[in-house]
């Protein structure tokens, strides 16, 4: 490689390769893309392959846990395939006899995907299967800190394509990533999928190319007085410590009813939590945000690290070796209270509330600072509380009595579509208020034929307002 690569020309070459491959895929039948997507998925869940990717990812990024990375690939690859296997993505995929409308699915072309450093193994795996199923080509723009992992996953999928006689360049991973290279990919692609921080999403929307962005996480979960406290604590624990909180979906704050507050804290301690003393709260804050209040940039050394490591950085000496996550009591919300924001770590802010209206208010005020539109949850058996939270929060996902990070991106025990990318609606600055799935990788042609329609009467249209 030359001393200074011409990023425009480099990306132009990648796009030309991808377009050539996509032109071939454009001719594939439904049976062909079904078989190819299954073959890619099967390769990605082979034990030796999964172990190699997980081990490599952990060594490269030093983030999260080996077991979680294994689990993510085994579960999400199978989950995505379970969702898309029965779906049509070629030709006429839907027909409405009453309206005479037929929907014809077509590929979008070349997709540019920005891959975050926290999910360098999961995002390319799931998106690669979706691209193949939808007859698109996809170019991954990896994060510099995890580029080799993303490249490895892409190579696994490329090997499958070659073995099945399909063009390898349906899946391309850019090498030696730079910010300029990512910008070029976004500008030259036909569609952008930006999974990552707010800066990445803003850049995607500013690229001039249609884009699906993913908003900031910062999920908040309410624990009300009807909750099974031990089960709720177990759900919080499972979600918070999974891959050391690398996912944007895990709990960043819990809001606990005051009458059960002390009992629930004890349940959390029974799950391996450590409650930071008030005199150590400032130390923890400084460890997470070294330059606060000048800025809210997280210390990269604490991101997705074990609790003991975070405590050592903060200089908190009495955290036991077997501590799995850290609790910090908070009451304020907003920019002046950084613990109310996303922490990308096993640190969990804990709030107390009296009436349920206050709980909803706390959730909304936290999300007004960070996390609007992404997700929240509730541990409760009270249907009125559950519905009130869903009706009165600006959020696209409300997870009920389940681990937050396990459930909102798809799980065998709920009906959420499996995905690695979560749209957050206009609340989070996104165009999509749902999980990014196969349909978002497709263009549609709507075929309309004449029908014998009926013009409704004014009475049917305007009803009782005609009397006024």
C-alpha positions in Angstrom: 0.0 0.0 0.0 1.3 3.5 -0.8 2.3 5.9 2.0 -1.0 7.7 1.7 -3.9 5.9 0.1 -6.3 7.7 -2.1 -9.5 6.8 -0.2 -11.8 7.9 -2.9 -10.2 5.6 -5.5 -9.8 2.8 -3.0 -13.5 2.8 -2.1 -14.4 3.2 -5.8 -12.6 0.0 -6.5 -14.5 -1.8 -3.7 -17.8 -0.5 -4.9 -17.1 -1.6 -8.5 -16.3 -5.1 -7.3 -19.5 -5.1 -5.2 -21.6 -3.8 -8.1 -20.3 -6.5 -10.4 -21.1 -9.2 -7.9 -24.6 -7.7 -7.2 -25.4 -7.8 -10.9 -25.0 -11.5 -10.8 -27.0 -11.9 -7.6 -29.8 -9.8 -9.2 -30.5 -12.8 -11.5 -30.8 -15.3 -8.6 -34.1 -17.1 -7.9 -35.7 -17.4 -4.5 -34.4 -20.9 -4.2 -30.8 -19.8 -4.8 -30.8 -17.0 -2.3 -32.5 -19.2 0.3 -29.9 -21.8 -0.1 -27.0 -19.3 0.0 -28.2 -17.5 3.1 -28.7 -20.8 4.9 -25.2 -21.9 3.8 -23.7 -18.7 5.1 -25.5 -19.1 8.4 -24.5 -22.7 8.7 -20.8 -21.8 8.3 -21.1 -19.1 11.0 -22.4 -21.5 13.6 -19.8 -24.3 13.2 -18.2 -24.8 16.6 -14.6 -24.4 15.4 -15.5 -21.2 13.5 -17.5 -19.6 16.3 -14.7 -20.4 18.8 -12.1 -18.9 16.4 -14.0 -15.7 15.9 -14.8 -15.3 19.6 -11.2 -15.9 20.6 -9.9 -13.6 18.0 -12.4 -10.9 18.8 -11.5 -10.9 22.5 -7.8 -10.8 21.8 -8.1 -7.9 19.4 -10.6 -5.7 21.3 -10.0 -6.7 24.9 -13.7 -6.0 25.4 -16.4 -8.3 26.7 -16.2 -12.0 27.4 -15.4 -15.1 25.3 -18.6 -16.9 26.4 -20.8 -14.0 25.5 -19.3 -13.8 22.0 -19.9 -17.5 21.5 -23.5 -17.1 22.7 -24.2 -14.1 20.4 -23.1 -15.9 17.3 -24.8 -19.2 18.1 -28.1 -17.5 19.0 -28.4 -14.5 16.7 -27.3 -16.3 13.5 -29.9 -19.0 14.1 -32.5 -16.4 15.1 -32.1 -14.2 12.0 -32.3 -17.3 9.8 -35.4 -18.5 11.7 -37.0 -15.2 10.9 -35.9 -14.9 7.2 -36.1 -18.5 6.0 -39.8 -18.4 5.3 -39.8 -14.9 3.9 -39.8 -14.2 0.2 -37.3 -11.7 -1.2 -37.4 -12.3 -4.9 -40.2 -11.3 -7.4 -43.8 -11.1 -6.3 -43.7 -11.5 -2.5 -47.1 -10.3 -1.5 -50.5 -10.0 -3.2 -53.7 -8.4 -2.0 -56.7 -9.8 -3.9 -59.1 -7.1 -2.7 -57.0 -4.1 -3.8 -55.3 -5.8 -6.7 -51.9 -4.7 -5.4 -48.9 -7.0 -5.8 -45.6 -6.2 -4.1 -42.4 -7.0 -6.0 -39.2 -7.2 -3.9 -35.9 -5.9 -5.4 -32.4 -5.4 -4.1 -31.2 -1.9 -3.2 -27.7 -2.5 -4.7 -24.6 -1.9 -2.7 -25.0 -1.4 1.0 -22.3 0.3 3.1 -22.3 -0.9 6.7 -20.5 0.9 9.5 -19.5 -1.7 12.1 -19.1 -0.6 15.8 -16.1 -1.8 17.8 -18.5 -3.3 20.4 -20.1 -5.7 18.0 -17.5 -6.5 15.3 -18.5 -10.1 15.1 -22.3 -9.9 15.4 -23.2 -7.1 13.0 -21.3 -8.4 9.9 -22.6 -11.9 10.5 -26.3 -11.0 10.7 -26.1 -8.3 8.0 -24.2 -10.6 5.7 -27.0 -13.1 5.8 -29.6 -10.4 5.2 -27.6 -9.0 2.2 -27.3 -12.5 0.6 -31.0 -13.2 1.1 -32.0 -9.8 -0.4 -29.6 -10.1 -3.4 -27.5 -7.1 -2.3 -23.8 -6.7 -2.0 -22.5 -5.3 1.2 -19.3 -3.5 2.1 -18.3 -3.5 5.8 -16.5 -0.4 7.2 -15.0 -1.8 10.4 -13.9 0.2 13.4 -10.1 0.5 13.6 -9.9 -1.2 17.0 -11.8 -4.3 15.7 -11.0 -4.4 12.0 -9.4 -7.8 12.0 -12.4 -9.4 13.6 -14.8 -8.0 11.1 -12.5 -9.0 8.3 -12.4 -12.6 9.7 -16.2 -12.9 9.8 -16.4 -11.5 6.2 -13.8 -14.0 5.0 -15.8 -16.9 6.5 -18.9 -15.8 4.5 -16.8 -15.1 1.3 -15.5 -18.7 1.5 -19.0 -20.0 1.5 -20.1 -17.9 -1.5 -17.1 -19.1 -3.5 -17.8 -22.7 -2.6 -21.4 -22.3 -3.8 -20.3 -20.7 -7.1 -21.6 -17.2 -6.1 -19.4 -14.1 -6.4 -17.3 -13.6 -3.3 -17.6 -9.8 -3.6 -21.3 -9.9 -2.5 -19.5 -9.4 0.9 -16.5 -7.1 1.1 -14.7 -5.8 4.1 -12.6 -2.7 3.7 -9.1 -2.8 5.0 -7.1 -0.3 7.1 -10.1 1.8 8.0 -10.0 5.6 8.3 -12.6 8.2 8.9 -12.2 9.4 5.3 -12.6 5.8 4.0 -15.9 5.5 6.0 -17.2 8.7 4.6 -16.4 7.6 1.0 -18.2 4.3 1.6 -21.2 6.1 2.8 -21.2 8.5 -0.2 -20.6 5.8 -2.8 -23.0 3.1 -1.5 -26.7 3.0 -2.4 -27.8 2.5 1.2 -26.0 3.0 4.6 -26.5 1.1 7.8 -24.9 2.9 10.7 -24.7 0.9 13.9 -22.8 2.8 16.6 -22.5 6.1 18.3 -24.3 9.3 17.7 -21.4 10.8 15.7 -21.4 7.8 13.3 -25.2 8.0 12.8 -25.0 11.8 12.2 -22.3 11.2 9.6 -24.4 8.6 7.9 -27.4 10.9 7.6 -25.2 13.7 6.3 -23.6 11.5 3.6 -26.3 12.2 1.0 -27.1 8.5 0.8 -30.3 6.9 2.2 -29.4 5.6 5.7 -30.7 3.6 8.5 -29.2 4.9 11.8 -29.3 3.4 15.2 -29.7 5.8 18.2 -28.0 5.8 21.6 -28.9 3.0 24.0 -29.3 3.9 27.7 -32.2 1.6 28.5 -34.1 2.2 31.8 -36.0 -0.5 33.6 -38.8 0.1 36.2 -39.1 -2.3 39.1 -42.6 -1.9 40.7 -44.0 -3.3 43.9 -45.7 -6.2 42.1 -42.4 -7.6 40.7 -41.0 -10.9 41.7 -37.9 -9.3 43.2 -35.6 -12.3 42.9 -36.6 -12.9 39.3 -36.3 -9.2 38.5 -32.8 -9.1 40.0 -31.8 -12.2 38.1 -33.0 -10.6 34.8 -31.1 -7.4 35.5 -28.0 -9.4 36.3 -28.2 -11.5 33.2 -28.7 -8.5 31.0 -26.2 -6.1 32.6 -23.2 -8.5 32.7 -23.7 -10.1 29.3 -20.5 -9.4 27.3 -19.7 -6.8 30.1 -22.4 -4.5 28.8 -21.1 -4.2 25.2 -24.6 -4.1 23.8 -26.5 -0.8 23.7 -29.6 -2.6 24.9 -28.6 -3.5 28.5 -29.9 -1.7 31.6 -28.1 1.6 32.3 -30.5 2.6 35.0 -33.2 1.0 37.1 -36.1 2.9 38.8 -37.3 1.1 41.9 -40.5 1.7 43.9 -39.5 3.0 47.4 -41.3 0.4 49.4 -39.3 -2.4 47.8 -36.1 -0.5 47.3 -34.0 -1.9 50.1 -35.2 -5.4 49.5 -34.4 -5.2 45.8 -31.0 -3.8 46.5 -30.3 -6.9 48.6 -31.5 -9.1 45.8 -29.1 -7.4 43.4 -26.3 -7.9 45.9 -27.3 -11.6 45.9 -26.7 -11.6 42.2 -23.2 -10.2 42.5 -23.8 -6.5 42.7 -21.8 -4.0 44.8 -23.3 -0.8 46.0 -20.9 2.1 45.8 -20.7 4.2 49.0 -21.6 7.8 48.7 -18.0 8.9 49.5 -16.8 6.8 46.5 -19.3 8.0 44.0 -17.1 10.9 42.9 -14.2 8.5 42.3 -16.4 6.3 40.1 -17.6 9.3 38.1 -14.0 10.5 37.5 -13.1 7.0 36.4 -15.9 6.9 33.8 -15.8 10.5 32.6 -12.2 11.8 33.3 -12.9 15.2 31.7 -16.4 15.8 33.1 -17.9 18.5 33.2 -15.9 19.7 30.2 -17.2 16.8 28.2 -19.1 13.5 28.6 -16.6 11.3 26.8 -16.3 7.9 28.4 -13.0 6.6 29.5 -12.2 3.9 26.9 -10.3 1.9 29.6 -13.6 1.2 31.5 -15.8 0.3 28.4 -16.9 -3.4 28.6 -14.5 -4.3 31.3 -15.1 -6.4 34.4 -16.3 -4.7 37.6 -13.1 -5.3 39.5 -11.1 -3.6 36.8 -13.4 -0.5 36.8 -13.1 -0.4 40.6 -9.3 -0.5 40.4 -9.3 2.4 37.9 -11.6 4.4 40.2 -9.5 3.6 43.3 -12.3 1.9 45.1 -10.5 -0.8 47.2 -13.3 -2.7 48.9 -15.0 -4.1 45.8 -14.8 -7.9 46.2 -13.1 -10.0 43.6 -16.4 -11.8 42.7 -18.3 -8.6 42.1 -20.1 -8.7 38.7 -21.7 -5.3 38.4 -21.6 -2.0 40.3 -24.6 0.0 41.6 -24.5 3.7 42.1 -27.4 5.6 43.6 -28.6 8.6 41.7 -31.5 11.1 41.8 -30.6 13.7 39.1 -31.3 13.4 35.4 -29.6 15.2 32.5 -26.2 16.5 31.4 -25.2 17.6 34.9 -25.7 14.0 36.1 -23.5 11.8 33.9 -24.6 8.6 35.7 -28.0 9.1 34.1 -26.4 8.6 30.6 -25.1 5.6 28.7 -22.1 4.0 30.4 -21.1 1.0 28.2 -20.0 -0.8 31.3 -21.2 -2.9 34.1 -22.1 0.2 36.1 -25.8 0.6 36.8 -27.5 3.8 38.1 -30.3 3.2 40.7 -33.2 5.6 41.2 -36.1 5.5 43.7 -39.7 6.5 43.0 -43.0 6.8 45.0 -46.0 6.8 42.6 -45.9 5.2 39.2 -46.3 8.6 37.4 -43.0 9.6 38.9 -41.4 6.4 37.5 -42.5 7.3 34.0 -41.3 10.9 34.5 -37.9 9.6 35.5 -37.6 7.4 32.5 -38.6 10.3 30.2 -36.2 12.7 31.8 -33.3 10.2 31.5 -34.1 9.6 27.8 -34.5 13.3 27.2 -30.7 13.4 28.0 -29.7 10.1 26.3 -31.4 7.1 24.8 -34.6 8.6 23.4 -36.5 6.1 21.3 -34.3 3.1 22.0 -35.9 1.0 24.7 -37.0 0.7 28.3 -38.4 -2.1 30.4 -40.5 -3.0 33.4 -40.4 -5.8 35.9 -44.1 -5.9 37.0 -47.3 -8.0 37.1 -49.5 -4.9 37.0 -51.0 -4.6 33.5 -52.0 -0.9 34.1 -48.4 0.0 35.0 -47.0 -2.0 32.0 -49.4 -0.2 29.5 -48.8 3.2 31.2 -45.1 2.9 30.6 -45.6 1.9 27.0 -48.1 4.7 26.3 -46.3 7.5 28.0 -42.6 7.0 27.1 -40.9 8.0 23.8 -39.5 4.6 23.2 -39.8 1.9 20.5 -39.4 -1.1 22.7 -40.8 -1.9 26.1 -39.5 -5.2 27.5 -41.7 -6.8 30.2 -40.3 -9.3 32.8 -37.3 -10.2 30.8 -33.6 -9.3 30.5 -33.4 -6.1 28.6 -30.4 -6.8 26.4 -31.3 -10.4 25.7 -34.8 -9.6 24.6 -35.2 -6.4 22.6 -32.9 -7.5 19.7 -34.8 -10.8 19.4 -35.2 -13.8 21.6 -36.7 -17.3 21.4 -39.0 -16.4 24.3 -40.5 -13.2 22.8 -41.8 -12.0 19.4 -39.1 -9.4 18.7 -37.4 -9.9 15.3 -33.8 -11.0 15.7 -31.3 -8.3 14.7 -28.0 -6.6 15.5 -29.4 -3.1 14.7 -32.2 -1.3 16.5 -33.9 1.7 15.0 -35.1 4.3 17.5 -37.6 6.4 15.5 -37.6 10.1 15.2 -37.1 10.3 19.0 -33.6 8.9 18.5 -33.0 10.7 15.2 -33.8 7.6 13.1 -36.2 7.0 10.3 -37.1 3.5 11.5 -38.9 2.8 14.8 -38.3 -1.0 14.8 -35.6 -3.6 14.5 -33.7 -3.6 11.3 -34.6 -6.7 9.4 -34.8 -8.2 5.9 -37.5 -5.8 4.7 -35.2 -2.8 5.3 -32.7 -4.3 2.8 -35.3 -4.3 0.0 -36.8 -1.9 -2.5 -40.4 -2.5 -3.5 -42.3 -2.1 -6.7 -46.1 -1.9 -6.3 -48.0 -3.4 -9.2 -51.5 -2.0 -9.5 -54.3 -3.2 -11.8 -57.9 -1.8 -12.2 -60.4 -3.0 -9.7 -64.1 -2.3 -9.2 -63.9 0.2 -6.4 -66.7 1.7 -4.3 -66.7 5.4 -3.5 -67.8 5.9 0.2 -70.8 8.1 0.9 -70.3 11.4 2.8 -72.1 9.8 5.8 -69.5 7.0 5.9 -66.7 9.5 5.6 -67.7 12.3 7.9 -70.2 10.7 10.3 -71.8 12.8 13.0 -69.7 16.0 12.2 -72.0 16.6 9.3 -74.7 17.6 11.8 -72.7 20.5 13.2 
